[in-house]
Amino acid sequence: MLQYLPSFFSLKKIVYKNVSISSLWDGRTTFPKCTAICRGSKMNNSTIGKYSRVGIKVEVNNASIGNFTRIGRNTIIGPGSHPMNLLTSHNIFYKKNSIGRPEWVQKIDFDEEKQTIIGNDVWIGLNCIIMDGVKIGDSSIIAAGAVVTKDVPPFAIVGGVPAKVLKLRYPQEMIDRLMEIQWWNLPEEEITKRIDLFHKANPTLEDINEYFK
């Protein structure tokens, strides 16, 4: 628990109205005031973008999370990995730990902190596992209970164990236009000017071009 000391008495739990008093983060984790961090969540060596939401009892490790992204409860991002090219995958032989024998430890060429990249406007359902080093594209949707072991393209809907692409959210021409606009990076006043578009059901390419000349 020592790694979470920076969050124990952090003023963010008072000043940031959407940060739970029971949430924890280490000294390498950053997030803006407009981000929601729900109760029981833990974050290590991660960055979270504006208006994103880390749900109840979510664990985030070594991750970069974009703007307007929502992560459902009990999800784990970056659960850790072990080398699979050695006689054994047990970390007792390459990492000091409380149950180990120091004389057995030898440093190996293995990255235990692969960065996981979660894009903007991503929706991750509850009880998901996003493996280390995976990249999830902008505006994708991860179905509840999915185990994501490979990169996910932008605007894809994926699900299953292991997760597979089920379909794309929009036609490719519309996806290309949205990736060009990148509304999630716009100043807030620019979004406000076009707020009607965000309330429109089943928007089309014509709708998008009307609001983004």
N, C-alpha and C positions, 0 to 999 in steps of 0.2 A: 504493500500500500504506500510505501514511501515515495514512489514515483508520482503519486497523485497529490503530494503535499501542496503544490502551487494552487490547487483548487479548493483546499479545505476552508481557507478563510478569504477566498477571493472576493473582491468587491463586485465582480461581475454577477454574483448570485444576488446582489442587492440592486445594482444599477441596471442590469440587463433583465427586463421583466419576464422574458421567455426562457430563462435559464433556471432549471430546477436546482433547489438547494442540495439535493441528493446526487446530482450528476458529478462526475469526476473527470479530470483531464490532467495531463502532465505538462511540464514546462515548455515542450516543443509544439504544443497544440494551440492553434489560433482560430478565432471566429469573430465575426462582427456583431454589433449590438442587435441587429435585426434578425439574428438566427435563433431558432428554437432548439434548446437542448433539454430533452425530457428526463423524468426521474429515472434513476438507476442506470443511466448510460455512462459508458467509460470510453475515453478517447486518448490515444497515444500517438505522438508524432504525426499529427494530422492537421489539415487545414479545411475549414468548412466555409462555403461561400454565403453571400447575402440571401436572406429569405429562405434558406434551406432549413429542414427540420430533421433532427435526429430523434427518433422515437423512443419509447419506453424500453429500458434494458437493452439498448443497442450497444455493441462493442465495435469500436473503430480503431484499427491499427495501421499505421504507416500509409495513410490514404490522403488523397487530394480530392475534395468534393466540391463541385461547382455551385452555381447559383440556382435557386428555386428547386432544389432537389429534396425529395421526401423519402425517408427511410423508415420502414415499418418496424414495429416492436419485435424484440428478440432476434434481430438480424445481427450477424457477425460479418464484419468486413476485415479481411486480412487475418484469418485465424492462426496463421503460422504454417510452416512447412518443414520438411526434413529431407536431407539428401537421400536419394534412392540408388546411388551408384556405389555405395559402400557395402561392406559385409552386413552391417546392420544400420538401421535408420535412427537408432537411439542416440540422443544428444549427449549422453554420458561420456562419449569418446571425443567430442569436439567442443563442448561448452561446460564451463564450471557451473555446478548446481549443488543444491543442498544434499542430494542423495548420492553424489558421485565420488570418485576417487581422483584427486587432483593429478596424480601421476599418469592417469590414463588419457588425460586431455591433450589433444593436439589440434592446433588451428588448421582448418581446411578451407579450400576455396569454395565457399558456399555463402550465399547472400540470404541471411535470415530476415532481412527487412526490405523485401521487394515492395516497391510502392504500387498501391492499387489506385487507379484513377477513375473516379466517378464523374461523369460529365454534368452538364447543366440540365435542369428540368427533367431529371430522371426520377421515376417513381419505383421504389423498391418495396415489394410487399412484405408482410410479416413472415418471420421465421426463415429468412433467406440466409445463405452462406455465399459470400463473394470471396473467392480464393485470392491469395497473394499474387500481385503482379498483373491482375486482370485489368483491362481498360473497358469501361462501359460508356458507350457513345451518348451524345446529347439526346434528350427527349425520348429515351428508351424506357420500356416498362418491364420490370422483372416480376414475374408472377409469384404469388405467395408460396413459400416452401422450396423455391428453386435453389439449386446448387450451381453457381456459375463458375466454370473452370476455364473458359475461353473468352476472348474479347467479344464484345457485343457491338454491332454497328449502330449508328445513330437511327433513332425512330423505329427501332425493332421492338417487338414484343417477344420475350423469351420465357420459357418455363420448363420444368422437369428436372430430373436428376440423372445425368448432368443436364444442365439447361441447354435447350436448342431454340433456334429462331422459329417462332410459330408463324409470324407474318410481320409485314411492315405496317406502320400506322397510317401512312398516306402514300399516294402515288409518288414515284421517284422524282418527277418534275417538281412537285410541291415540296418534297424533302430538300431538294437542292436549293429552292428559293428560301426556305426557312433557315437553312444552314448559312446562306448568304446574308440574311438579315441578322441572325443571332439576337433575337429580341431580348434574351436573358442578360445580355450585356449592355442594354440601352439604359440611359439615365431614367430615373423614375418618372420625370415629367414627360418623357417621350412615350412611356407606357401609358400614362394617364391620358394622353391625347388620343390614344387608340384603344381605350378600355372596352369599347363596344365590341371590338373584334374578339377579345378574350371571353366575352359572354355569349358568343355566337355558336350555336350547335352545328356540328358537321361543317366547319369552314372549308371553303374551296380555295383553289389557287387564285381565282378571280377576286375573292374576298380579301385575301392577303395583299394582292397587288393594289386593291383599292385603298387600303390603309397605309401601304408602304409604296408610295409612288416611285 
